[in-house]
Amino acid sequence: MLRGMSSYVFYRGRVHPGLLDQMVRGGAQAIELFAARQHFDYTSREHVRELAAWFRDNNMQLHSIHSPMHNEPDTGRGTAPALNVVDPEKRMRIEAMDEIKRTIEVAEQLPFRFLVQHLGNANESFSPAKFDAAMTAVEHLRAFAKPLGVMVLLENIPNELSSAEKLAELLHVAHFTDVGFCFDIGHAHIMDGVRVSFEMMKENIRSTHLHDNNQDRDAHLWPGEGSIQWGDAMELLRTAPHMPPLLLEIEGDEKVNMTEKMAEAFNKFEKAGAPV
């Protein structure tokens, strides 16, 4: 199995080579950078160069970048405006797209394979107009990303526009053969259920976000701290046509030894029958 880790675990602080070293010590073979200006400042050429040097020196390719959710540093106080590619206002949609394109341009200095993209915000309601806006946004992003060697992956998130069913419908209606999915198992668990969501997304899954919860909120717990049945989850992932990495996306906690918890999680996956 390909073991992966998202830098989201360090979300409140600036990501630097020392933190990437910690992720590797925990067993990460694939890394996802979470694009947030206080964490990974994709607009800073200096910061991008610093991280690009680490990936070169460690003979690793950056697996993915999680598209930004705000265009300002997130202080944790909920004041940073959200980026939303299906916002009712055209001006806001354009602003969101411009910011996401800045993230994709990172590939010029720091090559990466996938851009993980949200459609709408948490609890976003569905409407035909938003569905059309989503198709337009994905069309523009895939066209912008493809020459840079980046594939856009749509993530299932807790809203009516990004359920597994709606994402599968979007790819089918728009005939997007070069857009994939990031299967978020924690989100699936609190939405339609892991198995139902997986079966609808299965053919186009290229990456994952693995974390746990008790079906009450999007908690991003370590595997085993919630109610997901990981044996069943590994059984499903073994059937994915494009074998995705098992990529942890965990809420950070300074009191926890992150490298030890990573090793425990990967060991749990292996014992549960992880894909090989």
N, C-alpha and C positions, 0 to 999 in steps of 0.2 A: 504494500500500500504506500502511496505517496502521502507523506505527512505534511500538513500545511498549518500556518498560523497567521492570523491577522494582527496587525499592529494596533488594532482597536483596543487591545488589552492595556495599552499605554496612552489612551486617547487624550488625557488631560495634559500630558507633557510632550515636549518636542522629541520626535524620534531621531535617534542618532546611532552611529555604528555600534556602540556598546549595547544598546537595546536589541539590535539585530543579532549581535553575538549571543545574547541571552536566549533568543528564540531558537537559534541553531543548537545551542547546548541542550535545549528542551526537546530536540529531535526534529525541528522543522526542516524540511527539504524544499518546501515551497512557501513563499512569503507574499502576503497581501498587504499593501500600504493603504491606510485609511486617509483619504484626502480631506484634511481639515487644517486650516491655516495655522492654528496653534500647535498642531501635531506634525503633520507633513505638509509643509508650505510649498505646494506645487507651483506657486508663482515666483518663488525665489530660486534663481538659477544657482546661487551658491549652495543652497540646501540640496537641490536636486543633484548637483555635481558631487557633493559630499557622499550622498547615498549611492550614486552611480559608481563611485570609486570603490565603495565597499562591495558591491555586487561583482564588479570586475575582479577585485582582489580575492574574492571567495569563490570565483568561478561559478556563480549562480546567475540565473535569469530571474528577474522579478516576475512572479506568476501573474499578479493582478493588482489593480488599483481600484479601490472603492470610490466611486464618484462622489464629489462633495455634496453635502446636504445644506451647507451655508456658504455664503461668499464673504463672511467675516469670521474672525476667530470666535469660537464658541466658549464662552466663559462659564457655561453651565447654568446660567440664570435665565435661559430661554429668551434672550433678547436679540440674538442674531437672526436676521430674516432668513426664512427657509427658501431653498431653491426648489422650484417646482416646474417641471417641463409641461405640465398640463394646467397651469394656472389659468383662470378665466381671462386674465388680462394679457393681451399679446405682448406688451412691454415686459412683463415679468417672465413670460416664457422665453423671450429672446435673451433676457439677462441671464436666465438659468442656463440656456444653451451655450452662451458665450463663456460662462464660467467652466462648464464641463469641457468645452473644447480646449481651454487652457490646461486642464488636467491631461487630456489626451496628448497634447504637445510635449508632455514630459518624455514621451517615447523617443523624441529626437536625441535626448541625452541619456535617458535611462529606459532602454527597451523593456516592454512588458507585453504579456500575451492578451490579457483580458481586462476590460473595463466593466465593473459591476455597477449596474444602473437601476435606481428606483424609478417607478412611474407613479407620481403623486406622493402626497405626504401620508403619514399615519392616519388611518380612519378616513381616507379620501373616499367620497361617494362616487358611484359610477354615473356617467351620463354618456350618450352617444358623442357629444361634442368633445368630452375629455378623451374618449377612445380614439377619435380622429386626431386630436392633438398628440396623443401618445404615438400613433403611427407616423405622423409627420416628424416628431422629435427623433424617433428611432431611425427613420430613413436618413435624416441629416447626420446623426451621430455615426451611423455605420459607414456612410460615405466619407466622412471626415477621418474616421479611425482606420479604415482599411489600408490606405497607402502607407500608414505608419506601422502596419503589421499588428494592429490591435483589433480584437473581436469584441463586440458589445454583448454582454450577458445581462439579461433582465432578471431581477430578483423578485421572488414572491415575498410580498410584505403585507402586513395586516391592513389592507384596505380593499374596497370593492373593485378597484381597477387592476390590482396586481395579484388577484387570486390565481391559482394554477390554471383554472379554467379560462379566465380572461387572457392570461399571457399566451396560452396555447392558441386561443382564438385569434389573437393579434398576429402571431407568426403565420397562421394559416391564411387569414384574410389578406395580409399584406405580402404574402409569398416571400418572407424573409428567410432565405436558406442559409445565410451567413450570419445570423444572429442566434445566440444560444441562451441558456438559462443558468443562473446560479441558484441551486436548490438550497433554500434555507430551511433546515429541518425544524428549528425552533419555531419559526413562523408557521410552518405547515402544521405543527402540533397544536397551535392555538387557533388555527383556521379550519380547514377541511379535514385535517388529520394527515399523518405522515404518509400512509399508504395511498390514500386517494390523491393527494397532491403529487406524490412521486409518479404515479402511473400516468397522470396527465402531462407531466413535464419530462418524463423519462428520456424520450428520444433526443432531446436537445440539451440535456444537462452536460455542462462542461466544467463546472466547479461547484463547490458546496460552501455553506456556512453551517458549522456544527456547534450547537450549544443547547442547553437544557432549560426547561421551565415546568411549571406545574399547571399549565393550561389556563393560568389566571392572568398572566401578563408577560410581556416580552422581556424576560429577565436576563438572558444571556449568561446562564449559570454553566459551571463546568459539568460535563457529562456525568450522570449519576446523581446529581444534586436535584434533579427534577423527576418527572414521571415518564419521559420518553423510554421506550423499550429498545435499547440499543442493539440487542440481538436481531430483532426484526428489522431495524434500520439497516444494519450491515447486510442482511439477506437481500433487501431491496437494492442497495447500492451495487451489490455484486452483479445485478442484472442490467446495469446501465450500459448502453452500447459504447459510449465514450467514457472510459474509466476516469472518474473525476478524483482529484485529491481530496483527502479528508482534512478539511481546513477549519480549524477552530476559530470562532469569533466570540470572544469572552469579555464580559464586563470586568474591568480591572479592579483589583483590590490590593492595596499596598501591604496588607497584612499577610498575603499569601505568597509563598515561594512559587513564582510563575513557572520556572523551569521544571521543578518537581511535579507540579500539577499537569504540565504538558505531557511529561513522560508517563504519568499515571493515566491520562486520558488516552494516549496512543496505545498503551498497553491494554486498556479496557476495550478499545476498538478491536485490537488484534485477537483478544480472547473471545470477543463477541462474533468473530468470523469476518473480519474486515476483508475487502477485496485485495487480492494479491496481484 
